[in-house]
Amino acid sequence: MKLFLISQNENHDYDTYDSAVVCASSESEAKNMHPRDGELRFNYDWCSSVDFVNVQYIGEAAEGMKKGVICASFNAG
């Protein structure tokens, strides 16, 4: 498993996520994660499409880490 920083610059409203650190097996899998819970969804609190998700490889995850969101940045209103 690998660690990725995912972010988006499309949606800057209140009550939205701008980024998250996720554990995933690939860049593609990370790109399709939602910062709230890792599920595949694009809606009002993230971005409207996978095309707006930026992915940056951070490094290798510790052995035994499970796929999912490590931490997320949420802009509360």
PyMOL commands that place a pseudoatom at each C-alpha (Angstrom):
pseudoatom trace, name=CA, resn=MET, resi=1, chain=A, elem=C, hetatm=0, pos=[0.000, 0.000, 0.000]
pseudoatom trace, name=CA, resn=LYS, resi=2, chain=A, elem=C, hetatm=0, pos=[1.042, 3.579, -0.674]
pseudoatom trace, name=CA, resn=LEU, resi=3, chain=A, elem=C, hetatm=0, pos=[0.236, 6.991, 0.804]
pseudoatom trace, name=CA, resn=PHE, resi=4, chain=A, elem=C, hetatm=0, pos=[-1.149, 9.762, -1.402]
pseudoatom trace, name=CA, resn=LEU, resi=5, chain=A, elem=C, hetatm=0, pos=[-2.217, 13.363, -0.920]
pseudoatom trace, name=CA, resn=ILE, resi=6, chain=A, elem=C, hetatm=0, pos=[-5.455, 13.967, -2.818]
pseudoatom trace, name=CA, resn=SER, resi=7, chain=A, elem=C, hetatm=0, pos=[-6.752, 17.498, -3.351]
pseudoatom trace, name=CA, resn=GLN, resi=8, chain=A, elem=C, hetatm=0, pos=[-9.192, 19.485, -5.456]
pseudoatom trace, name=CA, resn=ASN, resi=9, chain=A, elem=C, hetatm=0, pos=[-9.377, 23.129, -6.562]
pseudoatom trace, name=CA, resn=GLU, resi=10, chain=A, elem=C, hetatm=0, pos=[-12.873, 23.155, -8.050]
pseudoatom trace, name=CA, resn=ASN, resi=11, chain=A, elem=C, hetatm=0, pos=[-15.034, 23.627, -4.960]
pseudoatom trace, name=CA, resn=HIS, resi=12, chain=A, elem=C, hetatm=0, pos=[-14.034, 26.320, -2.416]
pseudoatom trace, name=CA, resn=ASP, resi=13, chain=A, elem=C, hetatm=0, pos=[-17.351, 26.792, -0.575]
pseudoatom trace, name=CA, resn=TYR, resi=14, chain=A, elem=C, hetatm=0, pos=[-17.973, 26.302, 3.123]
pseudoatom trace, name=CA, resn=ASP, resi=15, chain=A, elem=C, hetatm=0, pos=[-18.519, 22.732, 4.301]
pseudoatom trace, name=CA, resn=THR, resi=16, chain=A, elem=C, hetatm=0, pos=[-16.230, 21.226, 1.665]
pseudoatom trace, name=CA, resn=TYR, resi=17, chain=A, elem=C, hetatm=0, pos=[-13.108, 19.094, 1.678]
pseudoatom trace, name=CA, resn=ASP, resi=18, chain=A, elem=C, hetatm=0, pos=[-10.007, 20.489, -0.007]
pseudoatom trace, name=CA, resn=SER, resi=19, chain=A, elem=C, hetatm=0, pos=[-7.616, 17.584, 0.575]
pseudoatom trace, name=CA, resn=ALA, resi=20, chain=A, elem=C, hetatm=0, pos=[-6.864, 14.322, 2.351]
pseudoatom trace, name=CA, resn=VAL, resi=21, chain=A, elem=C, hetatm=0, pos=[-4.088, 11.820, 2.917]
pseudoatom trace, name=CA, resn=VAL, resi=22, chain=A, elem=C, hetatm=0, pos=[-5.196, 8.358, 1.860]
pseudoatom trace, name=CA, resn=CYS, resi=23, chain=A, elem=C, hetatm=0, pos=[-3.786, 4.848, 1.848]
pseudoatom trace, name=CA, resn=ALA, resi=24, chain=A, elem=C, hetatm=0, pos=[-4.376, 3.090, -1.478]
pseudoatom trace, name=CA, resn=SER, resi=25, chain=A, elem=C, hetatm=0, pos=[-2.784, 0.509, -3.721]
pseudoatom trace, name=CA, resn=SER, resi=26, chain=A, elem=C, hetatm=0, pos=[-2.512, 2.862, -6.721]
pseudoatom trace, name=CA, resn=GLU, resi=27, chain=A, elem=C, hetatm=0, pos=[-2.825, 6.471, -7.854]
pseudoatom trace, name=CA, resn=SER, resi=28, chain=A, elem=C, hetatm=0, pos=[-6.030, 5.560, -9.669]
pseudoatom trace, name=CA, resn=GLU, resi=29, chain=A, elem=C, hetatm=0, pos=[-7.569, 4.066, -6.530]
pseudoatom trace, name=CA, resn=ALA, resi=30, chain=A, elem=C, hetatm=0, pos=[-6.560, 7.145, -4.496]
pseudoatom trace, name=CA, resn=LYS, resi=31, chain=A, elem=C, hetatm=0, pos=[-8.027, 9.482, -7.119]
pseudoatom trace, name=CA, resn=ASN, resi=32, chain=A, elem=C, hetatm=0, pos=[-11.415, 7.794, -6.725]
pseudoatom trace, name=CA, resn=MET, resi=33, chain=A, elem=C, hetatm=0, pos=[-11.591, 8.126, -2.925]
pseudoatom trace, name=CA, resn=HIS, resi=34, chain=A, elem=C, hetatm=0, pos=[-13.768, 10.652, -1.107]
pseudoatom trace, name=CA, resn=PRO, resi=35, chain=A, elem=C, hetatm=0, pos=[-12.037, 12.394, 1.844]
pseudoatom trace, name=CA, resn=ARG, resi=36, chain=A, elem=C, hetatm=0, pos=[-14.958, 11.651, 4.170]
pseudoatom trace, name=CA, resn=ASP, resi=37, chain=A, elem=C, hetatm=0, pos=[-14.833, 7.863, 4.120]
pseudoatom trace, name=CA, resn=GLY, resi=38, chain=A, elem=C, hetatm=0, pos=[-12.906, 6.651, 1.093]
pseudoatom trace, name=CA, resn=GLU, resi=39, chain=A, elem=C, hetatm=0, pos=[-16.026, 5.690, -0.852]
pseudoatom trace, name=CA, resn=LEU, resi=40, chain=A, elem=C, hetatm=0, pos=[-16.301, 6.565, -4.541]
pseudoatom trace, name=CA, resn=ARG, resi=41, chain=A, elem=C, hetatm=0, pos=[-18.499, 9.650, -4.862]
pseudoatom trace, name=CA, resn=PHE, resi=42, chain=A, elem=C, hetatm=0, pos=[-18.313, 13.136, -6.270]
pseudoatom trace, name=CA, resn=ASN, resi=43, chain=A, elem=C, hetatm=0, pos=[-20.767, 15.677, -4.864]
pseudoatom trace, name=CA, resn=TYR, resi=44, chain=A, elem=C, hetatm=0, pos=[-21.310, 19.048, -3.188]
pseudoatom trace, name=CA, resn=ASP, resi=45, chain=A, elem=C, hetatm=0, pos=[-18.653, 18.622, -0.472]
pseudoatom trace, name=CA, resn=TRP, resi=46, chain=A, elem=C, hetatm=0, pos=[-15.784, 17.443, -2.706]
pseudoatom trace, name=CA, resn=CYS, resi=47, chain=A, elem=C, hetatm=0, pos=[-15.546, 17.930, -6.465]
pseudoatom trace, name=CA, resn=SER, resi=48, chain=A, elem=C, hetatm=0, pos=[-17.867, 17.028, -9.303]
pseudoatom trace, name=CA, resn=SER, resi=49, chain=A, elem=C, hetatm=0, pos=[-15.574, 14.636, -11.195]
pseudoatom trace, name=CA, resn=VAL, resi=50, chain=A, elem=C, hetatm=0, pos=[-12.416, 12.565, -10.878]
pseudoatom trace, name=CA, resn=ASP, resi=51, chain=A, elem=C, hetatm=0, pos=[-10.979, 14.933, -13.496]
pseudoatom trace, name=CA, resn=PHE, resi=52, chain=A, elem=C, hetatm=0, pos=[-10.671, 17.617, -10.787]
pseudoatom trace, name=CA, resn=VAL, resi=53, chain=A, elem=C, hetatm=0, pos=[-8.771, 15.438, -8.288]
pseudoatom trace, name=CA, resn=ASN, resi=54, chain=A, elem=C, hetatm=0, pos=[-5.013, 16.020, -7.970]
pseudoatom trace, name=CA, resn=VAL, resi=55, chain=A, elem=C, hetatm=0, pos=[-2.913, 13.143, -6.629]
pseudoatom trace, name=CA, resn=GLN, resi=56, chain=A, elem=C, hetatm=0, pos=[0.594, 13.324, -5.190]
pseudoatom trace, name=CA, resn=TYR, resi=57, chain=A, elem=C, hetatm=0, pos=[2.510, 10.235, -4.093]
pseudoatom trace, name=CA, resn=ILE, resi=58, chain=A, elem=C, hetatm=0, pos=[3.870, 10.639, -0.558]
pseudoatom trace, name=CA, resn=GLY, resi=59, chain=A, elem=C, hetatm=0, pos=[5.510, 7.292, 0.158]
pseudoatom trace, name=CA, resn=GLU, resi=60, chain=A, elem=C, hetatm=0, pos=[5.046, 3.690, 1.176]
pseudoatom trace, name=CA, resn=ALA, resi=61, chain=A, elem=C, hetatm=0, pos=[2.552, 2.882, 3.923]
pseudoatom trace, name=CA, resn=ALA, resi=62, chain=A, elem=C, hetatm=0, pos=[3.593, 0.915, 6.986]
pseudoatom trace, name=CA, resn=GLU, resi=63, chain=A, elem=C, hetatm=0, pos=[3.075, -2.802, 6.674]
pseudoatom trace, name=CA, resn=GLY, resi=64, chain=A, elem=C, hetatm=0, pos=[-0.447, -3.819, 7.631]
pseudoatom trace, name=CA, resn=MET, resi=65, chain=A, elem=C, hetatm=0, pos=[-2.116, -0.449, 6.933]
pseudoatom trace, name=CA, resn=LYS, resi=66, chain=A, elem=C, hetatm=0, pos=[-5.554, -0.785, 5.442]
pseudoatom trace, name=CA, resn=LYS, resi=67, chain=A, elem=C, hetatm=0, pos=[-6.957, 1.118, 2.488]
pseudoatom trace, name=CA, resn=GLY, resi=68, chain=A, elem=C, hetatm=0, pos=[-8.752, 4.320, 3.449]
pseudoatom trace, name=CA, resn=VAL, resi=69, chain=A, elem=C, hetatm=0, pos=[-8.548, 7.914, 4.589]
pseudoatom trace, name=CA, resn=ILE, resi=70, chain=A, elem=C, hetatm=0, pos=[-5.785, 8.776, 7.097]
pseudoatom trace, name=CA, resn=CYS, resi=71, chain=A, elem=C, hetatm=0, pos=[-6.820, 12.408, 7.659]
pseudoatom trace, name=CA, resn=ALA, resi=72, chain=A, elem=C, hetatm=0, pos=[-8.771, 15.041, 5.748]
pseudoatom trace, name=CA, resn=SER, resi=73, chain=A, elem=C, hetatm=0, pos=[-8.995, 18.832, 5.573]
pseudoatom trace, name=CA, resn=PHE, resi=74, chain=A, elem=C, hetatm=0, pos=[-12.606, 20.065, 5.899]
pseudoatom trace, name=CA, resn=ASN, resi=75, chain=A, elem=C, hetatm=0, pos=[-13.525, 23.747, 5.587]
pseudoatom trace, name=CA, resn=ALA, resi=76, chain=A, elem=C, hetatm=0, pos=[-16.457, 24.126, 7.982]
pseudoatom trace, name=CA, resn=GLY, resi=77, chain=A, elem=C, hetatm=0, pos=[-18.815, 27.027, 7.536]
for i in range(1, 77): cmd.bond("trace and resi %d" % i, "trace and resi %d" % (i + 1))
show_as sticks, trace
zoom trace
